[in-house]
Amino acid sequence: VNENHPNPISYNSFYLPSLKDKINIGSAFVNWLQECNSGGMRFFSFCDYPFVFDAASKAEMLNIEARLTMQQAMSQAQQSAIFQSLLSPFIGSRMYDGGTTSPYFTIIVRRDNILQDTLSNLTMANPADFKKLLRVCNCV
């Protein structure tokens, strides 16, 4: 609409700057995520209308979502490790998925070849690993 209109509407006209003074954006966002994932009856939430938030508020929500995703990935890896350790007496030493599951996304780089090693690790990684906490090992 703004592209075809001679006097475009400013993006700031859509933001509600007083919103972050009225609600705790972090807790409102976490509550909204829980409601979305519960599948139950949903109540009104400003999080259903992201266009009313300014860039700083959206960045805060993305940061919270990233931390929650990392915690979930770590929890899933720990549960998988427990499950594997419980099954190992019955299936022998080989694990059901071919190996152990780490709660970390570990990349190994050489100091003299940091960029190439990093890119190589990223291209070979499982996309699910990108949600884990990053651990970098420096080899000499």
DSSP file (Angstrom, degrees, kcal/mol; ACC not computed):
  #  RESIDUE AA STRUCTURE BP1 BP2  ACC     N-H-->O    O-->H-N    N-H-->O    O-->H-N    TCO  KAPPA ALPHA  PHI   PSI    X-CA   Y-CA   Z-CA
    1    1 A V    >>        0   0    0      0, 0.0     3,-0.8     0, 0.0     4,-0.7   0.000 360.0 360.0 360.0 -45.3    0.0    0.0    0.0
    2    2 A N  T 34  +     0   0    0      1,-0.2     3,-0.4     2,-0.2     8,-0.0   0.804 360.0  60.2 -62.8 -29.0    2.8    2.4    0.9
    3    3 A E  T 34 S+     0   0    0      1,-0.2    -1,-0.2     5,-0.0     0, 0.0   0.824 111.4  38.1 -69.3 -30.3    4.5    1.9   -2.4
    4    4 A N  T <4 S+     0   0    0     -3,-0.8    -1,-0.2     3,-0.0    -2,-0.2   0.458 100.1  88.5 -99.3  -2.9    1.5    3.1   -4.4
    5    5 A H     <  -     0   0    0     -4,-0.7     0, 0.0    -3,-0.4     0, 0.0  -0.811  69.4-142.8-101.7 135.1    0.5    5.9   -2.1
    6    6 A P  S    S+     0   0    0      0, 0.0    -1,-0.1     0, 0.0    -4,-0.0   0.834  99.4  39.0 -66.1 -30.5    2.0    9.4   -2.5
    7    7 A N  S    S-     0   0    0     -3,-0.0    -3,-0.0     2,-0.0    -5,-0.0  -0.788  88.8-155.0-118.7  86.1    2.1   10.0    1.3
    8    8 A P        -     0   0    0      0, 0.0     2,-0.4     0, 0.0    -6,-0.1  -0.220  19.2-112.4 -64.1 150.7    3.1    6.7    2.8
    9    9 A I        -     0   0    0      1,-0.1     2,-0.1     2,-0.0    -7,-0.1  -0.669  34.9-114.4 -81.5 133.0    2.1    5.9    6.4
   10   10 A S    >   -     0   0    0     -2,-0.4     3,-1.5     1,-0.1     4,-0.3  -0.395  12.9-130.5 -67.4 142.5    5.1    5.8    8.8
   11   11 A Y  G >> S+     0   0    0      1,-0.3     3,-1.6     2,-0.2     4,-0.6   0.825 107.0  67.0 -61.7 -30.1    5.8    2.4   10.3
   12   12 A N  G 34 S+     0   0    0      1,-0.3     3,-0.3     2,-0.2    -1,-0.3   0.713  84.9  72.1 -64.3 -19.6    6.0    4.1   13.7
   13   13 A S  G <4 S+     0   0    0     -3,-1.5    -1,-0.3     1,-0.2    -2,-0.2   0.759  97.2  49.9 -66.7 -23.3    2.2    4.8   13.4
   14   14 A F  T <4 S+     0   0    0     -3,-1.6    -1,-0.2    -4,-0.3    -2,-0.2   0.727  92.2  93.1 -87.6 -22.8    1.5    1.1   14.0
   15   15 A Y     <  -     0   0    0     -4,-0.6    38,-0.2    -3,-0.3    37,-0.1  -0.384  63.8-148.2 -73.4 148.8    3.7    0.8   17.1
   16   16 A L    >   -     0   0    0     36,-2.7     3,-1.9     1,-0.1     4,-0.4  -0.828  16.5-178.0-112.7  88.2    2.3    1.2   20.5
   17   17 A P  T >  S+     0   0    0      0, 0.0     3,-0.7     0, 0.0     4,-0.3   0.802  79.6  57.3 -61.9 -29.1    5.2    2.6   22.5
   18   18 A S  T >> S+     0   0    0      1,-0.2     4,-1.1     2,-0.2     3,-0.9   0.607  85.8  84.0 -76.4  -9.2    3.4    2.7   25.8
   19   19 A L  H X> S+     0   0    0     -3,-1.9     4,-2.2     1,-0.3     3,-0.6   0.890  85.3  53.7 -61.2 -40.5    2.7   -1.1   25.5
   20   20 A K  H <4 S+     0   0    0     -3,-0.7    -1,-0.3    -4,-0.4     5,-0.2   0.695 107.8  52.3 -71.5 -15.6    6.1   -2.0   27.0
   21   21 A D  H <4 S+     0   0    0     -3,-0.9    -1,-0.2    -4,-0.3    -2,-0.2   0.714 113.1  44.5 -84.0 -22.9    5.3    0.2   30.0
   22   22 A K  H << S+     0   0    0     -4,-1.1     2,-0.3    -3,-0.6    -2,-0.2   0.798 118.2  32.2 -92.6 -32.7    1.9   -1.5   30.5
   23   23 A I  S  < S-     0   0    0     -4,-2.2     2,-1.0    -5,-0.1    -1,-0.1  -0.905  78.3-115.8-126.4 154.5    2.9   -5.2   30.1
   24   24 A N     >  -     0   0    0     -2,-0.3     4,-2.7     1,-0.2     5,-0.2  -0.798  29.3-160.6 -84.7 106.0    5.9   -7.3   30.9
   25   25 A I  H  > S+     0   0    0     -2,-1.0     4,-2.4    -5,-0.2     5,-0.2   0.866  84.3  53.9 -61.6 -38.6    6.8   -8.3   27.3
   26   26 A G  H  > S+     0   0    0      2,-0.2     4,-2.2     1,-0.2    -1,-0.2   0.949 113.9  39.0 -62.1 -50.5    8.9  -11.3   28.4
   27   27 A S  H  > S+     0   0    0      1,-0.2     4,-2.6     2,-0.2     5,-0.2   0.871 115.1  53.9 -70.7 -35.0    6.3  -12.9   30.6
   28   28 A A  H  X S+     0   0    0     -4,-2.7     4,-2.1     2,-0.2    -1,-0.2   0.902 110.8  47.3 -63.2 -39.6    3.5  -12.1   28.1
   29   29 A F  H  X S+     0   0    0     -4,-2.4     4,-2.5    -5,-0.2    -2,-0.2   0.916 112.1  48.4 -68.6 -43.1    5.5  -13.7   25.3
   30   30 A V  H  X S+     0   0    0     -4,-2.2     4,-2.3     2,-0.2    -2,-0.2   0.923 112.8  48.8 -63.0 -43.9    6.2  -16.8   27.4
   31   31 A N  H  X S+     0   0    0     -4,-2.6     4,-2.3     1,-0.2    -1,-0.2   0.901 111.0  50.9 -61.2 -40.7    2.5  -17.1   28.4
   32   32 A W  H  X S+     0   0    0     -4,-2.1     4,-2.6     2,-0.2    -2,-0.2   0.912 109.3  50.0 -64.2 -43.1    1.5  -16.7   24.8
   33   33 A L  H  X S+     0   0    0     -4,-2.5     4,-2.2     1,-0.2    -1,-0.2   0.912 110.9  49.8 -60.9 -42.4    3.9  -19.5   23.6
   34   34 A Q  H  X S+     0   0    0     -4,-2.3     4,-1.4     1,-0.2    -2,-0.2   0.903 111.3  48.7 -64.4 -40.8    2.6  -21.8   26.3
   35   35 A E  H  X S+     0   0    0     -4,-2.3     4,-1.0     1,-0.2     5,-0.4   0.910 111.2  50.3 -64.4 -41.7   -1.0  -21.1   25.2
   36   36 A C  H  < S+     0   0    0     -4,-2.6     3,-0.3     1,-0.2    -2,-0.2   0.889 114.6  43.9 -63.2 -38.8   -0.1  -21.7   21.6
   37   37 A N  H  < S+     0   0    0     -4,-2.2    -1,-0.2     1,-0.2    -2,-0.2   0.678 103.5  65.4 -81.2 -18.0    1.5  -25.0   22.4
   38   38 A S  H  < S-     0   0    0     -4,-1.4    -1,-0.2    -3,-0.2    -2,-0.2   0.795  88.6-144.2 -77.1 -27.0   -1.2  -26.2   24.8
   39   39 A G     <  +     0   0    0     -4,-1.0     3,-0.1    -3,-0.3    -3,-0.1   0.501  60.3 117.1  77.4   1.8   -3.9  -26.5   22.1
   40   40 A G  S    S-     0   0    0     -5,-0.4    -1,-0.2     1,-0.2     2,-0.2   0.010  78.2 -44.6 -86.6-163.5   -6.5  -25.3   24.6
   41   41 A M        -     0   0    0     -3,-0.1     2,-0.3     1,-0.1    -1,-0.2  -0.458  61.9-141.1 -67.2 132.9   -8.7  -22.2   24.6
   42   42 A R        -     0   0    0     -2,-0.2     2,-0.2    -3,-0.1    -1,-0.1  -0.761  10.5-154.4-102.1 143.7   -6.7  -19.1   23.7
   43   43 A F        -     0   0    0     -2,-0.3     2,-0.0     1,-0.1    -8,-0.0  -0.629  39.2 -71.4-107.5 169.2   -7.1  -15.7   25.3
   44   44 A F        +     0   0    0     -2,-0.2     2,-0.3     2,-0.0    -1,-0.1  -0.339  55.5 171.1 -61.9 137.0   -6.3  -12.3   23.9
   45   45 A S    >   -     0   0    0      1,-0.1     3,-1.7    -3,-0.1     4,-0.2  -0.978  40.1-139.8-147.5 136.2   -2.6  -11.5   23.7
   46   46 A F  G >  S+     0   0    0     -2,-0.3     3,-2.1     1,-0.3     6,-0.3   0.740 100.8  75.5 -63.3 -20.8   -0.8   -8.6   22.0
   47   47 A C  G 3  S+     0   0    0      1,-0.3    -1,-0.3   -19,-0.1     6,-0.0   0.698  82.4  66.5 -66.3 -17.5    1.7  -11.2   20.9
   48   48 A D  G <  S+     0   0    0     -3,-1.7    -1,-0.3     1,-0.3    -2,-0.2   0.618 103.2  49.4 -73.0 -11.8   -0.9  -12.3   18.3
   49   49 A Y    X   +     0   0    0     -3,-2.1     3,-1.9    -4,-0.2    -1,-0.3  -0.652  66.4 169.8-127.0  72.8   -0.4   -8.9   16.7
   50   50 A P  G >   +     0   0    0      0, 0.0     3,-1.6     0, 0.0    -1,-0.1   0.698  67.1  75.9 -63.8 -18.9    3.4   -8.5   16.4
   51   51 A F  G 3  S+     0   0    0      1,-0.3    -4,-0.1   -36,-0.1   -37,-0.1   0.685  85.8  63.9 -67.6 -15.2    3.1   -5.3   14.2
   52   52 A V  G <  S+     0   0    0     -3,-1.9   -36,-2.7    -6,-0.3     2,-0.3   0.616  88.7  85.8 -82.4 -11.0    2.3   -3.3   17.4
   53   53 A F  S <  S-     0   0    0     -3,-1.6     2,-0.1    -4,-0.2   -39,-0.0  -0.670  76.7-128.2 -92.2 143.9    5.7   -3.9   18.9
   54   54 A D     >  -     0   0    0     -2,-0.3     4,-2.2   -38,-0.2     5,-0.2  -0.271  36.2 -93.9 -78.9 174.8    8.7   -1.8   18.2
   55   55 A A  H  > S+     0   0    0      1,-0.2     4,-2.5     2,-0.2     5,-0.2   0.863 123.8  54.0 -61.6 -38.5   12.0   -3.4   17.1
   56   56 A A  H  > S+     0   0    0      2,-0.2     4,-2.0     1,-0.2    -1,-0.2   0.903 110.1  47.0 -64.5 -40.6   13.5   -3.5   20.6
   57   57 A S  H  > S+     0   0    0      2,-0.2     4,-2.1     1,-0.2    -2,-0.2   0.896 112.3  49.6 -67.6 -40.1   10.4   -5.5   21.9
   58   58 A K  H  X S+     0   0    0     -4,-2.2     4,-2.5     1,-0.2    -2,-0.2   0.894 109.6  52.0 -65.0 -39.0   10.6   -7.9   18.9
   59   59 A A  H  X S+     0   0    0     -4,-2.5     4,-2.2     2,-0.2    -2,-0.2   0.895 108.1  51.8 -63.6 -39.2   14.3   -8.4   19.5
   60   60 A E  H  X S+     0   0    0     -4,-2.0     4,-2.3     2,-0.2    -2,-0.2   0.912 110.4  48.4 -62.5 -42.4   13.5   -9.2   23.2
   61   61 A M  H  X S+     0   0    0     -4,-2.1     4,-2.6     2,-0.2    -2,-0.2   0.900 111.1  49.9 -66.0 -40.4   10.9  -11.8   22.1
   62   62 A L  H  X S+     0   0    0     -4,-2.5     4,-2.3     2,-0.2    -1,-0.2   0.886 110.2  51.3 -64.5 -38.0   13.3  -13.4   19.6
   63   63 A N  H  X S+     0   0    0     -4,-2.2     4,-2.3     2,-0.2    -2,-0.2   0.920 111.0  47.5 -64.2 -44.2   16.0  -13.6   22.3
   64   64 A I  H  X S+     0   0    0     -4,-2.3     4,-2.6     1,-0.2    -2,-0.2   0.922 112.1  50.1 -62.5 -44.5   13.5  -15.3   24.7
   65   65 A E  H  X S+     0   0    0     -4,-2.6     4,-2.4     1,-0.2    -2,-0.2   0.898 110.1  50.5 -62.5 -40.2   12.4  -17.7   21.9
   66   66 A A  H  X S+     0   0    0     -4,-2.3     4,-2.3     2,-0.2    -1,-0.2   0.917 111.4  47.8 -64.1 -43.4   16.1  -18.6   21.1
   67   67 A R  H  X S+     0   0    0     -4,-2.3     4,-2.3     2,-0.2    -2,-0.2   0.911 112.6  48.6 -64.9 -41.1   16.9  -19.3   24.8
   68   68 A L  H  X S+     0   0    0     -4,-2.6     4,-2.4     2,-0.2    -2,-0.2   0.898 110.7  51.2 -64.6 -39.6   13.8  -21.4   25.2
   69   69 A T  H  X S+     0   0    0     -4,-2.4     4,-2.4     2,-0.2    -2,-0.2   0.900 110.3  49.0 -63.9 -41.3   14.6  -23.4   22.0
   70   70 A M  H  X S+     0   0    0     -4,-2.3     4,-2.4     2,-0.2    63,-0.3   0.902 110.8  50.3 -65.1 -40.5   18.2  -24.0   23.3
   71   71 A Q  H  X S+     0   0    0     -4,-2.3     4,-2.5     2,-0.2    -2,-0.2   0.905 110.8  49.8 -63.7 -40.3   16.8  -25.2   26.6
   72   72 A Q  H  X S+     0   0    0     -4,-2.4     4,-2.7     2,-0.2    -2,-0.2   0.925 110.7  49.1 -63.0 -44.7   14.4  -27.5   24.8
   73   73 A A  H  X S+     0   0    0     -4,-2.4     4,-2.1    58,-0.3    -2,-0.2   0.898 112.5  48.3 -62.6 -40.5   17.2  -28.9   22.7
   74   74 A M  H  X S+     0   0    0     -4,-2.4     4,-2.2    57,-0.2    -1,-0.2   0.915 112.1  49.0 -66.3 -42.5   19.4  -29.5   25.7
   75   75 A S  H  X S+     0   0    0     -4,-2.5     4,-2.5     1,-0.2    -2,-0.2   0.909 111.1  49.8 -63.4 -42.6   16.6  -31.2   27.6
   76   76 A Q  H  X S+     0   0    0     -4,-2.7     4,-2.4     1,-0.2    -1,-0.2   0.893 110.2  50.6 -63.9 -39.4   15.8  -33.5   24.6
   77   77 A A  H  X S+     0   0    0     -4,-2.1     4,-2.2     2,-0.2    24,-0.2   0.902 111.4  48.1 -65.1 -40.4   19.5  -34.4   24.3
   78   78 A Q  H  X S+     0   0    0     -4,-2.2     4,-2.2     2,-0.2    -2,-0.2   0.911 112.2  48.7 -66.8 -41.8   19.6  -35.3   28.1
   79   79 A Q  H  X S+     0   0    0     -4,-2.5     4,-2.6     1,-0.2    -2,-0.2   0.901 111.2  50.7 -63.6 -40.2   16.4  -37.3   27.8
   80   80 A S  H  X S+     0   0    0     -4,-2.4     4,-2.7     2,-0.2    -2,-0.2   0.899 109.1  50.9 -63.8 -40.7   17.8  -39.1   24.8
   81   81 A A  H  X S+     0   0    0     -4,-2.2     4,-2.2     2,-0.2    -2,-0.2   0.896 111.4  47.8 -64.5 -39.9   21.1  -39.9   26.7
   82   82 A I  H  X S+     0   0    0     -4,-2.2     4,-2.0     2,-0.2    -2,-0.2   0.930 112.4  49.2 -64.7 -45.1   19.1  -41.3   29.6
   83   83 A F  H  X S+     0   0    0     -4,-2.6     4,-1.9     1,-0.2    -2,-0.2   0.909 111.5  49.3 -60.9 -43.3   16.9  -43.4   27.3
   84   84 A Q  H  X S+     0   0    0     -4,-2.7     4,-2.0     1,-0.2    -1,-0.2   0.898 109.9  50.7 -63.8 -40.9   20.0  -44.7   25.5
   85   85 A S  H  < S+     0   0    0     -4,-2.2    -1,-0.2     1,-0.2    -2,-0.2   0.844 110.8  49.5 -68.3 -31.1   21.7  -45.6   28.8
   86   86 A L  H  < S+     0   0    0     -4,-2.0     4,-0.2     1,-0.2    -1,-0.2   0.852 115.9  42.9 -72.5 -34.1   18.6  -47.5   29.9
   87   87 A L  H >X S+     0   0    0     -4,-1.9     4,-1.8     1,-0.2     3,-1.7   0.745  91.6  84.8 -82.5 -23.9   18.4  -49.4   26.6
   88   88 A S  H 3X S+     0   0    0     -4,-2.0     4,-1.1     1,-0.3    -1,-0.2   0.806  84.7  56.2 -56.1 -34.8   22.1  -50.2   26.3
   89   89 A P  H 34 S+     0   0    0      0, 0.0    -1,-0.3     0, 0.0    -2,-0.1   0.823 114.1  41.9 -64.5 -26.0   22.0  -53.4   28.5
   90   90 A F  H <4 S+     0   0    0     -3,-1.7    -2,-0.2    -4,-0.2    -3,-0.1   0.774 123.4  33.9 -90.9 -28.4   19.3  -54.8   26.2
   91   91 A I  H  < S-     0   0    0     -4,-1.8     3,-0.5     1,-0.4    -3,-0.2   0.323 107.3-121.4-111.0   8.0   20.7  -53.8   22.8
   92   92 A G     <  -     0   0    0     -4,-1.1    -1,-0.4    -5,-0.3    -2,-0.1  -0.428  56.0 -40.5  85.4-162.4   24.4  -54.1   23.5
   93   93 A S  S    S+     0   0    0     -2,-0.1     2,-0.3    -4,-0.1    -1,-0.2   0.701 111.0  92.6 -78.3 -18.8   26.9  -51.4   23.2
   94   94 A R  S    S-     0   0    0     -3,-0.5     2,-0.1    -6,-0.1    -3,-0.1  -0.598  75.0-131.6 -80.2 136.7   25.6  -49.9   20.0
   95   95 A M    >   -     0   0    0     -2,-0.3     3,-1.3     1,-0.1     5,-0.1  -0.476  18.2-114.9 -85.0 156.9   23.1  -47.1   20.5
   96   96 A Y  T 3  S+     0   0    0      1,-0.3    -1,-0.1    -2,-0.1    -2,-0.0   0.758 115.0  40.1 -67.2 -24.4   19.8  -47.1   18.7
   97   97 A D  T 3  S-     0   0    0      2,-0.4    -1,-0.3     4,-0.0     3,-0.1   0.295 122.0 -98.7-106.8  11.1   20.6  -43.9   16.7
   98   98 A G  S <  S+     0   0    0     -3,-1.3     2,-0.3     1,-0.1    -2,-0.1   0.435  92.2   8.4  92.7  -1.2   24.2  -44.8   16.0
   99   99 A G  S    S-     0   0    0     -5,-0.1    -2,-0.4     2,-0.0     2,-0.2  -0.982  89.7 -63.1 174.7 178.5   25.8  -42.7   18.7
  100  100 A T        -     0   0    0     -2,-0.3     2,-0.6    -5,-0.1   -19,-0.1  -0.521  43.5-125.2 -85.6 155.9   25.3  -40.6   21.8
  101  101 A T        -     0   0    0    -24,-0.2   -20,-0.1    -2,-0.2   -17,-0.1  -0.894  21.8-152.9-104.0 122.5   23.4  -37.4   21.7
  102  102 A S        -     0   0    0     -2,-0.6   -24,-0.1     2,-0.2   -25,-0.1  -0.705  16.6-140.7 -93.8 143.5   25.2  -34.3   23.0
  103  103 A P  S    S+     0   0    0      0, 0.0    30,-0.9     0, 0.0     2,-0.3   0.526  86.0  68.2 -76.4  -3.4   23.4  -31.3   24.5
  104  104 A Y  E    S-a  133   0A   0     28,-0.2     2,-0.9   -30,-0.1    30,-0.2  -0.854  78.3-132.5-117.4 150.6   26.0  -29.1   22.8
  105  105 A F  E     -a  134   0A   0     28,-3.3    30,-2.5    -2,-0.3     2,-0.5  -0.889  37.4-166.0 -95.7 103.1   26.7  -28.3   19.1
  106  106 A T  E     -a  135   0A   0     -2,-0.9     2,-0.4    28,-0.2    30,-0.2  -0.800  11.6-175.4-100.3 127.4   30.5  -28.8   19.2
  107  107 A I  E     -a  136   0A   0     28,-2.5    30,-2.9    -2,-0.5     2,-0.5  -0.951  13.9-147.5-119.2 144.9   32.7  -27.6   16.4
  108  108 A I  E     +a  137   0A   0     -2,-0.4     2,-0.3    28,-0.2    30,-0.2  -0.944  23.3 174.3-113.7 123.9   36.4  -28.2   16.2
  109  109 A V  E     -a  138   0A   0     28,-2.8    30,-3.4    -2,-0.5     2,-0.4  -0.932  27.5-132.6-129.7 152.0   38.6  -25.5   14.6
  110  110 A R  E >   -a  139   0A   0     -2,-0.3     3,-1.7     3,-0.3     7,-0.2  -0.844  23.0-128.7 -99.2 140.9   42.3  -25.0   14.0
  111  111 A R  G >  S+     0   0    0     28,-1.4     3,-0.7    -2,-0.4    -1,-0.1   0.861 109.1  48.8 -57.3 -38.1   43.6  -21.5   14.9
  112  112 A D  G 3  S+     0   0    0      1,-0.2    -1,-0.3     2,-0.1    28,-0.1   0.507 122.6  33.4 -82.2  -2.8   45.3  -21.1   11.5
  113  113 A N  G <> S+     0   0    0     -3,-1.7     4,-2.5     2,-0.1    -3,-0.3  -0.144  73.0 139.8-142.9  41.1   42.2  -22.2    9.6
  114  114 A I  H <> S+     0   0    0     -3,-0.7     4,-2.6     1,-0.2     5,-0.2   0.915  72.5  45.7 -58.5 -50.9   39.3  -20.9   11.7
  115  115 A L  H  > S+     0   0    0      1,-0.2     4,-2.6     2,-0.2     5,-0.2   0.942 115.9  43.7 -62.8 -50.5   37.0  -19.7    8.9
  116  116 A Q  H  > S+     0   0    0      1,-0.2     4,-2.4     2,-0.2    -1,-0.2   0.908 115.7  48.6 -63.2 -42.4   37.3  -22.8    6.7
  117  117 A D  H  X S+     0   0    0     -4,-2.5     4,-2.5     2,-0.2    -1,-0.2   0.900 111.8  50.0 -64.4 -40.4   37.0  -25.2    9.6
  118  118 A T  H  X S+     0   0    0     -4,-2.6     4,-2.4    -5,-0.3    -2,-0.2   0.948 112.5  46.0 -63.0 -48.8   33.9  -23.3   10.9
  119  119 A L  H  X S+     0   0    0     -4,-2.6     4,-2.3     1,-0.2    -2,-0.2   0.889 112.1  51.9 -61.9 -39.3   32.2  -23.4    7.5
  120  120 A S  H  X S+     0   0    0     -4,-2.4     4,-1.5    -5,-0.2    -1,-0.2   0.925 110.7  47.6 -62.5 -45.1   33.1  -27.0    7.1
  121  121 A N  H  X S+     0   0    0     -4,-2.5     4,-0.8     1,-0.2    -2,-0.2   0.897 112.1  50.4 -62.3 -41.0   31.5  -27.9   10.4
  122  122 A L  H  < S+     0   0    0     -4,-2.4     3,-0.4     1,-0.2    -2,-0.2   0.881 109.8  49.0 -67.6 -38.4   28.4  -25.9    9.7
  123  123 A T  H  < S+     0   0    0     -4,-2.3    -1,-0.2     1,-0.2    -2,-0.2   0.806 114.5  45.5 -72.0 -27.4   27.8  -27.5    6.3
  124  124 A M  H  < S+     0   0    0     -4,-1.5    -1,-0.2    -5,-0.2    -2,-0.2   0.549  94.1 106.2 -89.4  -8.2   28.2  -31.0    7.8
  125  125 A A  S  < S-     0   0    0     -4,-0.8    -3,-0.0    -3,-0.4   -20,-0.0  -0.311  75.9-112.7 -77.5 154.3   26.0  -30.4   10.8
  126  126 A N    >>  -     0   0    0      1,-0.1     3,-2.1    -2,-0.0     4,-0.5  -0.686  27.8-125.6 -76.6 133.8   22.5  -31.7   11.4
  127  127 A P  G >4 S+     0   0    0      0, 0.0     3,-1.0     0, 0.0     4,-0.3   0.798 109.7  63.5 -54.7 -29.0   20.1  -28.7   11.3
  128  128 A A  G >4 S+     0   0    0      1,-0.2     3,-1.3     2,-0.2     4,-0.2   0.783  91.6  66.2 -66.0 -25.3   18.8  -29.7   14.8
  129  129 A D  G X4 S+     0   0    0     -3,-2.1     3,-1.7     1,-0.2    -1,-0.2   0.773  85.0  71.3 -66.6 -25.4   22.3  -29.0   16.2
  130  130 A F  G << S+     0   0    0     -3,-1.0    -1,-0.2    -4,-0.5    -2,-0.2   0.668  92.2  58.2 -67.2 -14.7   21.9  -25.3   15.4
  131  131 A K  G <  S+     0   0    0     -3,-1.3   -58,-0.3    -4,-0.3    -1,-0.3   0.529  93.5  87.9 -89.6  -6.7   19.4  -25.1   18.3
  132  132 A K  S <  S-     0   0    0     -3,-1.7   -28,-0.2    -4,-0.2     2,-0.2  -0.408  93.5 -85.6 -88.2 165.6   21.9  -26.4   20.8
  133  133 A L  E     -a  104   0A   0    -30,-0.9   -28,-3.3   -63,-0.3     2,-0.3  -0.480  50.7-117.2 -67.0 140.6   24.4  -24.4   22.9
  134  134 A L  E     -a  105   0A   0    -30,-0.2     2,-0.4    -2,-0.2   -28,-0.2  -0.647  30.5-177.2 -87.9 135.5   27.6  -23.8   20.9
  135  135 A R  E     -a  106   0A   0    -30,-2.5   -28,-2.5    -2,-0.3     2,-0.5  -0.995   8.2-161.6-130.8 125.4   30.9  -25.2   22.1
  136  136 A V  E     -a  107   0A   0     -2,-0.4     2,-0.5   -30,-0.2   -28,-0.2  -0.928   0.3-161.9-112.1 126.3   34.1  -24.4   20.1
  137  137 A C  E     -a  108   0A   0    -30,-2.9   -28,-2.8    -2,-0.5     2,-0.6  -0.929  10.2-147.7-107.6 125.2   37.2  -26.6   20.6
  138  138 A N  E     -a  109   0A   0     -2,-0.5     2,-0.3   -30,-0.2   -28,-0.2  -0.822  12.2-164.3 -94.7 121.0   40.5  -25.0   19.4
  139  139 A C  E      a  110   0A   0    -30,-3.4   -28,-1.4    -2,-0.6    -2,-0.0  -0.760 360.0 360.0 -98.9 150.7   43.0  -27.5   18.0
  140  140 A V              0   0    0     -2,-0.3   -30,-0.1   -30,-0.2    -1,-0.1   0.464 360.0 360.0 -83.8 360.0   46.6  -26.5   17.6
